[in-house]
Structure formats: C-alpha cells, structure tokens
Amino acid sequence: QVQLMESGGGLVQPGGSLSLSCTVSGSRYPINAMGWFRQAPGKQRELVARSTDGGTINYADSVLGRFTINRNIHAHTAYLQMNNLKSEDTGVYYCKTEPICPYGARDCSDSWGQGTQITVSS
C-alpha cells in the first residue's frame, strides 16, 4: 500500500517562507513524477509544482520565482520551498505521486497525501 508522509506547513505572515516535504513508501512501481497541488476554500485543486524523473519541472504561473520543488529520487522524497508567501497561497497542500504503470496493471495509480494546511495571514 502506497503511503505519502507529508510534513511542514502552518501559519506564516505575508512575505514569509515555509517548506514542505513528502516521502513515499510502499510503492510497488517506480515513480515517474512527484508534485504538489493546493486547494483553497471554495476553489478547485490546482497544480503548484511538479517534477519528473527526467528533469522536467512545471510551476503554476502564480508561484514562479517564489516556489522551488526539489526531489531526492533515491529517498523517494519531494520538497517544496515557498518564499515570499502571499495570502492567496493559503490552502491545503497535497503531495501527489505518479508511478510508471505496466500495461494492464490494475493496482497501479496515482497516490495523494493527506494534505497539510498553509495559512498566510498577518
């Protein structure tokens, strides 16, 4: 059973910094990508940052230049460094893993963490 252990988050003032980490265990299949998503109250879940094993990194336009995603592939861990946080960054942040699924594998699918709350407020 795939488990994602998230840590970090909390309350921070505007302009402050926070970091998140996510460690995957129990994955039967190799992981192709890990990423962070967030969901603000009343809004849909959206991509924040995503990193693939091949080195492709994607960021939401709203976090470009402020957030950085890093991965320790061998430790199956992803990190999200968030600087210059704004009130609009408030929300629940979720880690997601994307395995490389063999053809026909019924037990292979993306996995999500439980989510961690980030509140940016003065």
Backbone as a ProteinNet text record, in pm:
[ID]
protein_1_A
[PRIMARY]
QVQLMESGGGLVQPGGSLSLSCTVSGSRYPINAMGWFRQAPGKQRELVARSTDGGTINYADSVLGRFTINRNIHAHTAYLQMNNLKSEDTGVYYCKTEPICPYGARDCSDSWGQGTQITVSS
[TERTIARY]
84.1	0	88.5	61.7	141	100.7	201.2	176.4	261.8	202.3	272.6	272.3	389.6	402.6	444.1	352.1	378.5	417.5	501.2	535.5	561.4	551.8	570.2	436.8	437.4	315.1	294.5	179	147.6	105	124.1	84.8	207.9	199.3	312	258.2	334.4	294.7	327.2	256.5	290	436.2	498	639.9	729.4	672.4	750	775	840.6	877.6	834.5	806	775.4	829.6	845.2	885.7	802.2	779.9	706.7	794.4	769.3	834.9	732.8	761.3	671	755.7	740.3	815.6	719.1	752.4	669.1	726.1	636.7	677	573.4	617.2	526	488.1	558.5	523.4	581.3	495.3	539	603.9	568.8	616.2	706.8	798.5	885.4	802.7	850	777.2	834.1	748	790.8	792.8	697.9	687.6	626.3	664.2	601.6	567.8	462.6	422.6	342.9	317.8	238.1	118.7	6	-117.4	-173	-261.3	-324.2	-470.4	-544.9	-687.4	-726	-769.2	-817.2	-966.8	-1017.6	-1160.2	-1247.3	-1339.3	-1431.1	-1373	-1249	-1185.2	-1144.6	-1114.9	-1070.6	-923.4	-886.6	-746.8	-665.8	-550	-468.5	-323.3	-255.1	-113.3	-33.6	60.4	155.4	290.6	342.1	472.4	479.6	551.2	564.1	701.6	760.5	895.5	898	951.6	961.9	1103.7	1116.7	1249.1	1336.9	1275	1351.3	1400.9	1362.5	1412.3	1317.7	1199.1	1101.5	1035.5	1032.4	970.1	867.9	751.5	645.3	599.4	572.1	519.2	392.7	304.6	193.2	248.4	189.3	237.3	239.9	145.4	131.8	244.6	321.6	428.6	567.3	574.1	703.6	792.1	915.3	1010.8	1001	898.2	881.5	891.6	843.4	844	946.9	1006.3	1102.4	1073.8	1062.3	1044.4	1176.2	1209	1327.3	1291.1	1366.8	1341.8	1471.5	1461.1	1565.5	1507.9	1543.8	1480.3	1509	1630.1	1665.8	1593.7	1562.6	1489.8	1339.5	1298.6	1154.4	1089.9	1157.5	1110.6	1108.9	1005.2	994	983.6	1041	1039.9	980.6	915.2	864.8	906.8	995.6	1038.5	953.8	888.5	797.1	845.3	880	928.5	832.3	844.6	760.7	613.1	567.7	430.3	329	219.1	111.8	-17.1	-111.1	-237.1	-307.3	-290.5	-355.4	-289.9	-179.8	-119.2	-184.3	-273.7	-342.5	-423.8	-415	-491.9	-435.4	-495.2	-444.3	-355.2	-235.2	-136.3	-126.8	-134.9	-133.7	-13.7	49.6	155.2	92	148.3	96.1	211.6	198.2	297.6	234	314.2	269.3	361.2	316.4	402.9	407.3	506.8	514.1	439.3	323.3	235.6	257.8	288.4	296.2	160.5	163.7	38.3	-50.5	-173.4	-269.3	-263.1	-173	-161.1	-280.6	-361.6	-483.4	-458.1	-344.2	-315.5	-221.2	-211.5	-119.5	-197.7	-176.4	-245.9	-173.8	-209.7	-154.7	-198.1	-114.7	-146.1	-135.7	-216.9	-221.2	-190	-125.9	-107.3	-234	-229.9	-348.7	-372	-272.4	-285.5	-235.8	-178.7	-131.5	-173.9	-219.9	-274	-162.6	-171.8	-84.5	-172.2	-147.6	-223.3	-126.4	-149.6	-66.4	-152.5	-118.3	-201	-121	-153.3	-88	-169.9
-118.4	0	124.6	212.5	333.9	432.4	486.1	588.5	710.5	826.3	952.4	1025.3	1053.2	1121.7	1265.3	1356.1	1497.4	1562.2	1663.1	1740.2	1883.9	1970.6	2112.4	2184	2306.6	2384.2	2459.2	2525.6	2601	2741.5	2830.3	2970.1	3056.8	3147.9	3237.5	3372.8	3476.3	3610.5	3632.2	3721.9	3753.7	3793.6	3740.9	3765.5	3661.7	3576.2	3474.2	3351.5	3252.9	3130.2	3007.2	2903.2	2772	2665.9	2547.4	2436.1	2314	2234.6	2109.8	1994.6	1878	1757.8	1646	1554.5	1441.4	1318.7	1214.6	1091	978.4	904.7	795.1	662.7	575.2	439.7	341.6	217.8	112.5	108.2	186.1	187	63.6	-10	-130.9	-98.1	16.5	55.5	177.6	192.7	312.3	438.4	545	671.2	758.5	803.5	889.7	1036.3	1076.7	1218.2	1236	1345.8	1387.9	1535.1	1573	1712.3	1756.9	1887	1949.2	2018.9	1999.1	2065.5	2138.9	2231.9	2300.2	2326.5	2340.4	2369.2	2475.2	2589	2696.9	2677.3	2733.5	2718.8	2765.1	2679.1	2714	2707	2659.1	2651.2	2507.8	2484.2	2352.5	2332.3	2207.2	2174.3	2210.2	2271.1	2314.4	2273.3	2258.5	2225.2	2343.8	2314.1	2415	2392.5	2270.8	2237.8	2087.5	2048.8	1906.3	1881.6	1767.6	1733	1588.1	1563.5	1427.7	1374.8	1242.9	1181.5	1226.2	1260.8	1304	1447.1	1515	1650.5	1760.6	1724.7	1827.7	1882.7	2013.7	2079.5	2180	2175.9	2269.8	2344.2	2472.2	2553.9	2624.8	2647.4	2736.7	2877.2	2951.4	3088.2	3172.1	3147.7	3229.9	3208.8	3101	3073.8	3083	3109.1	3120.1	3224.1	3183.1	3273.1	3278	3216.2	3216.7	3076.2	2977.1	2838.8	2757.7	2660.7	2571.3	2427.8	2340.4	2198.3	2126.4	2038.1	1954.4	1812	1719.1	1579.5	1508.4	1419.5	1322.1	1190.8	1156.1	1041.3	912.6	896.1	772.3	759.5	872.4	871.6	883.9	886.7	896.2	1013.8	1126.6	1243.2	1365.6	1444.5	1571.4	1683.3	1797.5	1912.8	2031	2116.7	2241.3	2356	2439.4	2558.3	2675	2742.4	2850.9	2980.3	3075.5	3204.8	3315.7	3427.4	3543.5	3503.8	3435.8	3385.6	3498.2	3475.4	3573.3	3513.1	3598.8	3549.7	3453.1	3476.2	3388.3	3250.7	3230.4	3097.4	3011	3068.2	2993.3	2878.9	2764.1	2649.2	2520.5	2410.9	2279.1	2229.9	2192	2147.6	1995.2	1935.8	1790.6	1746.4	1642.1	1577.7	1469.1	1451.8	1351.2	1278	1147.8	1069.7	1005.1	992.2	934.2	818.2	695.3	581	550.3	472.7	419.1	286	283	165.9	72.4	-53.8	-151.4	-165.8	-202.1	-216.7	-319.3	-280.8	-371.1	-384.3	-310.7	-321	-253.6	-332.9	-279.3	-216.9	-247.3	-195.5	-76.3	-13.1	98	225.7	326.1	452.2	563.4	685.4	799.2	792.5	846.6	848.8	990.3	1018.6	1151.6	1144.7	1249.3	1263.2	1313.2	1322.1	1360.4	1510.7	1585.1	1730.3	1798.2	1915.7	1994.3	2139.7	2202.6	2338	2441.6	2535.1	2652	2776.1	2858.8	2981.8	3098.9	3191.1	3311.3	3428.5	3481.8	3588	3669.3	3796.6	3882.5	3887.7
0	0	0	-92.9	-105.3	3.5	70.5	171.9	142	157.4	139.9	273.9	324.4	453.2	427	452.4	432.4	565.6	556.6	675.6	635.2	733.3	708.6	710.3	663.2	662.3	792.2	801.7	922	889.4	986.3	973.6	953.3	859	831.6	789.1	816.3	774.4	627.4	562.1	422.8	409.4	305.1	282.9	347	428.3	496.1	409.6	469.7	397.7	475.5	401.5	458.2	364.7	419.4	333.8	366.4	264.7	276.3	229.5	286.1	235.3	224.7	135.5	111.6	81.7	161.7	142.2	110.3	6.4	-41.1	7.8	51.5	88.5	37.3	21.5	-17.3	-163.5	-246.4	-388.2	-456.9	-520.6	-590.1	-723.6	-778.3	-910.5	-900.6	-993.8	-990.3	-1009.5	-949.5	-954.3	-1065.1	-1152.5	-1262.4	-1221.6	-1142.1	-1107.8	-970	-907.9	-782.6	-794.9	-726.7	-737.1	-617.6	-615.6	-511.5	-575.6	-514.2	-554.3	-433.9	-456.9	-344.6	-375.5	-268.3	-281.8	-180.4	-231.2	-145.8	-121.3	-13.9	15.2	-101	-142.2	-249.6	-388.8	-399.6	-530.3	-561.6	-688.8	-730	-696.2	-683.2	-659.6	-784.4	-762.4	-874.3	-855.8	-967.5	-965.7	-913.6	-823.7	-777.1	-843.2	-832.9	-891	-910.5	-1014.4	-1047.7	-1104.4	-1064.3	-1110.4	-1154.7	-1273.3	-1324	-1307.8	-1313.6	-1305.8	-1421.3	-1530.9	-1647	-1637.6	-1528.3	-1508.1	-1549.7	-1595.2	-1630.9	-1505.8	-1496	-1380.9	-1432.6	-1371.8	-1407.2	-1281.9	-1298.3	-1189.5	-1235.4	-1141.2	-1169.2	-1189.2	-1279.2	-1305.8	-1178.4	-1091.4	-971.4	-870.5	-885.6	-788.3	-850.6	-979.1	-1046.6	-979.1	-953.9	-890.9	-739.5	-683.9	-537.7	-478.2	-550.4	-502.3	-579.8	-510.8	-574.4	-530.9	-628.2	-599.2	-621.8	-528.6	-540.9	-504.7	-556.9	-526	-492.3	-395.3	-370	-419.8	-542.5	-607.7	-530.8	-485.3	-415.8	-282.4	-219	-91.7	-111.6	-236.9	-269.9	-197.2	-198.9	-126	-217.2	-201.9	-273.3	-171	-207.4	-119.4	-196.5	-121.7	-180.7	-90.8	-141	-69	-117.5	-25.7	-59.8	4.6	-78.7	-30.9	-70.9	-2.9	-31.5	-41.6	60.4	58.4	61.9	-8.2	-17.2	39.3	70.5	127.6	32.5	-97.2	-194.3	-203.7	-133.6	-127.3	-20.2	56.2	161.2	102.4	167	122.8	180.3	141.3	178.4	65.1	99.7	1.1	4.9	-112.7	-125.8	-209.8	-164.7	-241.6	-329.2	-447.5	-541	-605.6	-618.9	-691.8	-814.6	-918.3	-1044.2	-1077.7	-1059.7	-1089.1	-1238.5	-1275.3	-1410.5	-1407.4	-1468.3	-1459	-1577.5	-1550.9	-1660.2	-1726.1	-1851.6	-1924.9	-1855.9	-1829.8	-1769.7	-1620.4	-1555.4	-1410	-1344.5	-1277.8	-1217.1	-1081.3	-1022	-887.9	-892.8	-1006.7	-1024.6	-1053.5	-971	-993	-917.6	-948.2	-875.1	-728.6	-641.7	-498.6	-445.6	-342.8	-283.4	-134.6	-85	57.6	124.1	256.1	330.8	328.3	288.5	281.4	407.2	389.9	502.5	482.2	586.9	577.7	582.1	489.3	490.2	495	593.6	609.3	609.9	517.9	508.9	553.3	668	724.8	825.1	831	929.8	1057.7
[MASK]
++++++++++++++++++++++++++++++++++++++++++++++++++++++++++++++++++++++++++++++++++++++++++++++++++++++++++++++++++++++++++

